[in-house]
Amino acid sequence: MDELLKILNDLRPNVDFTTQERLIDDMILDSLALVSLISEINEVFDVTITARDILPENFNSAKALYALIQRLEDEE
């Protein structure tokens, strides 16, 4: 989780990702940030986030995003 929080903080340093639960719904992460985020996650965690994974519920919070990463790690 710490690695994910570092990635998120590098993208948007002014956001408290430990408490924020509407990253997509409140447009805190826009499409450009998502592209960067997905690329960084794929590289750091050695997973592949596909188009079917790009759903608001997977990206609305750091917890949800970390759960997605764990699921993808388990699938590989």
C-alpha positions as a LaTeX table, in Angstrom:
\begin{tabular}{lrrr}
\hline
Residue & $x$ (\AA) & $y$ (\AA) & $z$ (\AA) \\
\hline
Met1 & 0.00 & 0.00 & 0.00 \\
Asp2 & 2.88 & 2.37 & 0.76 \\
Glu3 & 4.17 & 2.12 & $-2.82$ \\
Leu4 & 0.71 & 2.89 & $-4.16$ \\
Leu5 & 0.33 & 5.91 & $-1.87$ \\
Lys6 & 3.71 & 7.19 & $-3.07$ \\
Ile7 & 2.60 & 6.89 & $-6.71$ \\
Leu8 & $-0.66$ & 8.68 & $-5.94$ \\
Asn9 & 1.08 & 11.42 & $-3.96$ \\
Asp10 & 3.51 & 11.99 & $-6.81$ \\
Leu11 & 0.52 & 12.53 & $-9.12$ \\
Arg12 & $-1.53$ & 14.73 & $-6.81$ \\
Pro13 & 0.52 & 15.85 & $-3.77$ \\
Asn14 & $-2.29$ & 17.98 & $-2.32$ \\
Val15 & $-4.76$ & 15.08 & $-1.87$ \\
Asp16 & $-5.12$ & 12.92 & 1.25 \\
Phe17 & $-5.38$ & 9.54 & $-0.41$ \\
Thr18 & $-5.78$ & 7.72 & 2.90 \\
Thr19 & $-9.24$ & 9.24 & 3.43 \\
Gln20 & $-10.46$ & 10.27 & $-0.04$ \\
Glu21 & $-13.09$ & 7.88 & $-1.44$ \\
Arg22 & $-14.35$ & 9.76 & $-4.50$ \\
Leu23 & $-11.23$ & 10.20 & $-6.61$ \\
Ile24 & $-13.06$ & 9.61 & $-9.87$ \\
Asp25 & $-16.52$ & 10.84 & $-8.89$ \\
Asp26 & $-15.11$ & 14.17 & $-7.68$ \\
Met27 & $-12.72$ & 14.35 & $-10.67$ \\
Ile28 & $-9.63$ & 14.45 & $-8.45$ \\
Leu29 & $-8.07$ & 12.02 & $-10.90$ \\
Asp30 & $-8.74$ & 13.01 & $-14.51$ \\
Ser31 & $-8.13$ & 10.91 & $-17.61$ \\
Leu32 & $-4.54$ & 12.07 & $-18.02$ \\
Ala33 & $-3.77$ & 11.25 & $-14.37$ \\
Leu34 & $-5.39$ & 7.82 & $-14.84$ \\
Val35 & $-3.19$ & 7.03 & $-17.82$ \\
Ser36 & $-0.08$ & 7.93 & $-15.81$ \\
Leu37 & $-1.35$ & 6.07 & $-12.75$ \\
Ile38 & $-2.15$ & 2.88 & $-14.67$ \\
Ser39 & 1.22 & 2.93 & $-16.41$ \\
Glu40 & 3.08 & 3.41 & $-13.13$ \\
Ile41 & 1.06 & 0.69 & $-11.35$ \\
Asn42 & 1.64 & $-1.76$ & $-14.21$ \\
Glu43 & 5.38 & $-1.14$ & $-13.98$ \\
Val44 & 5.84 & $-1.02$ & $-10.20$ \\
Phe45 & 3.52 & $-3.90$ & $-9.29$ \\
Asp46 & 4.14 & $-5.96$ & $-12.46$ \\
Val47 & 0.44 & $-6.32$ & $-13.20$ \\
Thr48 & $-1.67$ & $-5.47$ & $-16.24$ \\
Ile49 & $-4.69$ & $-3.25$ & $-15.74$ \\
Thr50 & $-6.96$ & $-3.86$ & $-18.72$ \\
Ala51 & $-9.87$ & $-1.84$ & $-20.08$ \\
Arg52 & $-12.32$ & $-4.07$ & $-18.19$ \\
Asp53 & $-10.63$ & $-3.06$ & $-14.91$ \\
Ile54 & $-10.98$ & 0.68 & $-15.55$ \\
Leu55 & $-14.17$ & 1.26 & $-13.60$ \\
Pro56 & $-14.86$ & 4.09 & $-11.14$ \\
Glu57 & $-15.31$ & 1.65 & $-8.27$ \\
Asn58 & $-11.75$ & 0.37 & $-8.79$ \\
Phe59 & $-10.23$ & 3.87 & $-8.79$ \\
Asn60 & $-12.36$ & 5.91 & $-6.35$ \\
Ser61 & $-10.04$ & 5.27 & $-3.40$ \\
Ala62 & $-6.55$ & 4.03 & $-2.66$ \\
Lys63 & $-8.10$ & 1.07 & $-0.83$ \\
Ala64 & $-10.14$ & 0.06 & $-3.87$ \\
Leu65 & $-7.17$ & 0.50 & $-6.14$ \\
Tyr66 & $-4.97$ & $-1.58$ & $-3.85$ \\
Ala67 & $-7.62$ & $-4.32$ & $-3.80$ \\
Leu68 & $-7.56$ & $-4.30$ & $-7.62$ \\
Ile69 & $-3.76$ & $-4.61$ & $-7.61$ \\
Gln70 & $-3.90$ & $-7.52$ & $-5.15$ \\
Arg71 & $-6.55$ & $-9.27$ & $-7.25$ \\
Leu72 & $-4.45$ & $-8.85$ & $-10.40$ \\
Glu73 & $-1.34$ & $-10.13$ & $-8.60$ \\
Asp74 & $-3.28$ & $-13.21$ & $-7.48$ \\
Glu75 & $-4.48$ & $-13.87$ & $-11.04$ \\
Glu76 & $-0.95$ & $-13.93$ & $-12.47$ \\
\hline
\end{tabular}
